[in-house]
Amino acid sequence: YFQSSEMNRLLQGLSIVLYSTLAGTAVLASRERIIGGTIVSGEDRPPFMAVFNFHPSSKVKCSSSIISKYWIVSAAHCIVSKSHIMDGTCLSNYQKAEFKTVCEPQPNGDMKLIFPQQETESPEIYFDVDNLNLESTDASKKVLVDFIISHKDGYKGGSYGDYGGYDIILMKTRDPMPDHLKVCLPRPGYVFKKPLIGGYGRYRRVPCEVNDLGPHVYQYCKVDPGCKKDSRRFKMAECSVHFRFEGEEHLGCIRDMETPSARNENCLLFRKSTGITDKDMTMNGVNEIVLVDNKMNVITTCYRHSAGLHGWCGVTRNIITGEENDKEDMSVEDEFGWGVCSDVCEDNEVSHITGKARVKSVEIIDQKYCDNKLARLRHGLEPHQVPPKVYCVAYNETYKTDFYIQNRNGYKKLDKEDSLHLHRQRLGREHPWYIRATGSCKGDSGGPLFEKTEDGRYVLLGSTSRGTGSLSHCGGIDNPTHYVRMEDMLPWIMSYVPETDLCLVS
């Protein structure tokens, strides 16, 4: 997967071993368009995927997975804060819940939230659905939730804080669903091969994400400051790209102008001397060329002159919230402050922003790395009271960088293995590789991490919890998504669901 044997050894030493997904029916046509994934319907849609709305609605609130004809799993943060469940008020202080709820403490410390038959609409499940926007009125595909089991060590919502917790709930429906829809659960020690994720959530984000062809990889384009949080444009993720370059305001990605790298005098001299062009960079799988002197000090960094079909934009270091932001941001320079727009920057799909079943192939990062990353959230503090049991799901990418020494005789290319240390020492990068998000977004919460086995069975590996990076917004660099590990939750699930009702695989 990586570019050299030495890099492989380096990554293994750092415990970054990836389980790579192979090609299959749900692999993306474009890896950039990961937020929405591939639309699936009919026999191509994993049958166990379902929509869970704690607050009844014709729109998607959360995704979920059917594990038996009466039982479903989803995310704890899809309901209410744990404080409303465990503080003795039983949602009475939660004004958004208009339906009647009866709370029944369980002997093991869990809480059962019961929803008696009532005229007020109560929590609901939509199953066997391709597109909820077209099928929400089909009564044959809707069942009401009888009760929800909230884990005594359940996730409290928001950030993990000092508590941590398990972001999972177990739901029993009032009426049965077809038994053939259920997904299998993995016994301890199950070895996965081709993981995918699925859900009914958003297929585009508010900020437009750049790809890996420019100086900033998988960062976000600057957004029209007039696109406010409460506006329809923000809610529908239709805020336009807006940035300043050479004293002018630009709306949208620039497609009729070369990238800022084309103005870089050192890069122009390098190209003239070596004859290297954009085409050569593409053919050799190189996205950036770093020029250094004899002491390995960076002179400059060069990129393609043409941004391609979707253009380029100025990027932001700030989190885009739709609120006023007075923080200083970066400006566009020859080798800094911009990126190449990905295909999601021109998403013209005219549709509801959620509701369609989508899947995408992913990678599950080595568990040791994931656990260490989680522990770093508590660096210098007490460990989580209840350490989350999660997978880190993301894509691992290698920086596609060539280094050249510039001297009076011209330019000499450094061997890959000889230049690995320069990523840290001269470019300020922690590693010569990086992690980027898969694109799980609002509405995907509680949805599945799964795979389809060679014999055609679906196996539920995890349930969508939360992103962990600073950029947020369903994407970005260093933003893996946490998925609650089903094999660790299996004993808890089986304490409520009869084993005879489940499909278990080893």
ABEGO torsion letter per residue (X at the ends): XBABAAAAAAAAAAGBBBBBBBBBAABBABAABAAAEBBBBEAABBAABBBBBABBBABBABBBBBABAABBBBBAAABBBAAAAAAGAGGAABAABABBBBBBBBAAGBBBBBBBBBABBBBBBBBGBABAAAAAABAAABBBBABBBBBAABBAEEBAEAAEEBBBBBBBBABBBBAAABBBBBBBGBBBABBBBBEABBABBABBBBBAABABBGBBBBBBAABBAABAAAAAGABBBBBBBGGBBBBEBBAABBBAAAABAAAAAAAAAAGBBAAAAAAAGBABBBBBBAAGBBABBBBBABAEAAEBBBBBABBBAGBBBABBBBBBBAABGBBBBBAAAABABBBBABGBBBBBBBBBBBAAAAAAAAAAAABGBBBBABBBBBBBBBBBBBBBBBBBBBBAAEBBBBBAAAAAAAAAAAAGBABABBBBBAGBBBGABGBBBBBBBAAGBBBBABBBBBBABAAEGGBEBGBBBBBBBAAAAAAAAAAABBAAABBBBX
